[in-house]
């Protein structure tokens, strides 16, 4: 057993522990950690467990006290699965999981694995966010005995990551990724010239200061659409299906909400939302030109758009994003959106996200995912005579 100690800061450390120590800790502590989750009780298993392959188990310590763990198991000749991570509630919310991840992934890479997988309840953003930031991609959803799970996968080699981007439609397949997919290689596009001097046009209301010299300006739909048509090619690398004919039906005449993002008096991006149904708004399209990414503008824009849609009377906001586009998925989840599904559209494989303004519906989503037990008002709204207590 590797005796090296990883300092996680704040008095916390991690080190490899025997499988038996992990199992003993589960027996003693999992009720305190996972007692609020909903898991179907199968009863006694009829078959013996599948033999374990290689295992990797760490204990998390506060001083000398074991306060959590991370356990991973070999799934096949290429894949290791991060099967179980637990941390006592009083030690959560301190960034320990994020700080431990590089050590775990480095160990898996050194052991020769190509893929790392994990599964988490679909509304457990506290774990999904650090995983996506570490390079994991959403691979699917499944309904199992514990609720609704999101399956994540991390590629430890570059070509597989590139292939997943191509699968989702986020980027074109080129070079080694195209060869391994047995796809014709996409012709690498040349740099798209950004039209110069596109002045920020007059708005329909006051600007909102986004900081760093950026503003969000409400505009008429026609103004947005004209600038979108001019700048679209410069804003996106994604690959969408090119329809062979124009749509034969008129688009729905739903209320729409459009903004331009300005910097130094020029247009550098946009946001377009519209009504989805009587309760739901749909954030259709947000983009920043490449030179203005990575400055946190999207994260600062989100609260303003959500507040504007709330004042229009919506209960929910949905959005669709390429499943491998962590640069957008992470700020959306941090803002309170939840993963609700995957769909294949003409833009590719898209993750469906949903945001609720009301606490009741947020609690409802946690119940559906199995992250929490039905209690109080949620239980009553679901027609349950009692609940699991408070």
Protein Blocks (a to p, Z undefined) as FASTA:
>chain_A
ZZbdcdeejhiacddddfklmmmmmmmmmmmmmmmpccddebjafbdcdddddddddddd
ehjacfbdcddddfblmbccdfbccddfklgonommmmmmmmmmmmmmmnopabdcdddd
fklmmlmmmmmmnopacfbdcddfkbpaddddddfbfklmmmmmmmnomaccehjlmmmn
opacddddddddddehiacdddfbdcddeejhiacddddfklmmmmmmmmmmmmpcbdcd
ddfbdcfbdcdddddddddddeehiafbdcddddfblmbccdfbgcddfklgonommmmm
mmmmmmmmmmnopabdcddddfklmmlmmmmmmnopacfbdcddfkbccddddddfbfkl
mmmmmmmnomaccehjlmmmnopabdebZZ
